[in-house]
Amino acid sequence: MRFASGLSALLWVTFLGLGLSVLAADKACTLHHGGKYYDLNPLKASKDYEFETSGGHPFYLNVCRRVTTDPWSPDLPDGVDIAGLVRKDHHDFAIGLVNTTLEMRDTGLMLHLSNGSPCPAEDNLYGSSAIRFLCDTSVYGSGKPVVISQWPEDDEQACQYTLEWRTHFACPTGESGLMSGIVVSSVITLMILFMIFIVASTLYNRFVLRKRGFDQLTKLSKDHLLELMNFCMDLCSSLVDNIRSTSYTWAGSGPRNMNTASHHWSSRDEERAMMAADPLEDYTAHDRELQDTHVWRGDAAERQDSASMQL
Ligand SMILES: *[C@@H]1O[C@H](CO)[C@@H](O)[C@H](O)[C@H]1NC(C)=O
């Protein structure tokens, strides 16, 4: 029983670690807003999007990553991540640096870029832009940005740009990252468990039962497999119970203590809780939850333990 609860705790740490890293990796260029989830990462392109300014100069833009076009004297330090370029007559003008923080405004999903090339007509002013992404399911593929306005209006002097981009990638999507992360970490966990089982029972055969040669290898008879399956199902249901109780804990630890009375779990609450939660606090909370669960799971685990000892 000690073994089972220790194992379960270990599993939980692994599981949480994987889950959190999946979430953290998904953070850039995504946004939770109004219970919806937006992800502009699919717009990252290996070749820049090309279009034109109102004055007919080439415009190169990428999303959530630096442009692939080589900048031609943009008057910026080497190695900065330029988000977009206007190829003016005598040099390239950087319209801003990469920013992976999305923002929802009344006007739509916005990306703000700043700290581009120095403005030609103004001292201490640097290229900046606002890109408005509009959800449009009728647009085929990624769609293309268009320049809505530029200031000053003259193409050579221009230094602030407003772009609009109609694309279906600006529509709310499901949060596939989290679900697939959970599935992957469960499969890995089960494989690790299976390996631990094989190694442990081989060691048991060798050192406790003093078997030698092929005898010490675990024989997977039908009974063994059934016991193994029982054990896995028990662990799975304990994991599910823990997920339920943990999500409840996380929602409760949100800054405004919303939703403390309900188990409802929207992605927005999740984000809020994730941002506010102190990881250490959460682990202690899990331990408590784990123990609580094991009070009434204890019997089942004990049966499993004695069953596996008879192998
Ligand atoms: C990045 O975008 C956010 C949200 O629009 C904005 O608040 C922030 O100032 C931007 N950062 C830079 C360096 O442009």
The ligand as a MOL file (V3000), in Angstrom:
LIG
                    3D

  0  0  0     0  0            999 V3000
M  V30 BEGIN CTAB
M  V30 COUNTS 14 14 0 0 0
M  V30 BEGIN ATOM
M  V30 1 C 3.6130 43.2700 -26.8860 0
M  V30 2 O 2.1850 43.2310 -26.9650 0
M  V30 3 C 1.5240 43.5650 -25.7500 0
M  V30 4 C 0.0440 43.3510 -25.9780 0
M  V30 5 O -0.4340 44.0840 -27.0580 0
M  V30 6 C 1.8560 44.9990 -25.3850 0
M  V30 7 O 1.2220 45.3350 -24.1660 0
M  V30 8 C 3.3680 45.1440 -25.2510 0
M  V30 9 O 3.7010 46.4970 -25.0050 0
M  V30 10 C 4.0540 44.6810 -26.5200 0
M  V30 11 N 5.5040 44.7080 -26.3110 0
M  V30 12 C 6.3270 45.2670 -27.1780 0
M  V30 13 C 7.7650 45.2470 -26.8230 0
M  V30 14 O 5.9430 45.7850 -28.2060 0
M  V30 END ATOM
M  V30 BEGIN BOND
M  V30 1 1 1 2
M  V30 2 1 1 10
M  V30 3 1 2 3
M  V30 4 1 3 4
M  V30 5 1 3 6
M  V30 6 1 4 5
M  V30 7 1 6 7
M  V30 8 1 6 8
M  V30 9 1 8 9
M  V30 10 1 8 10
M  V30 11 1 10 11
M  V30 12 1 11 12
M  V30 13 1 12 13
M  V30 14 2 12 14
M  V30 END BOND
M  V30 END CTAB
M  END
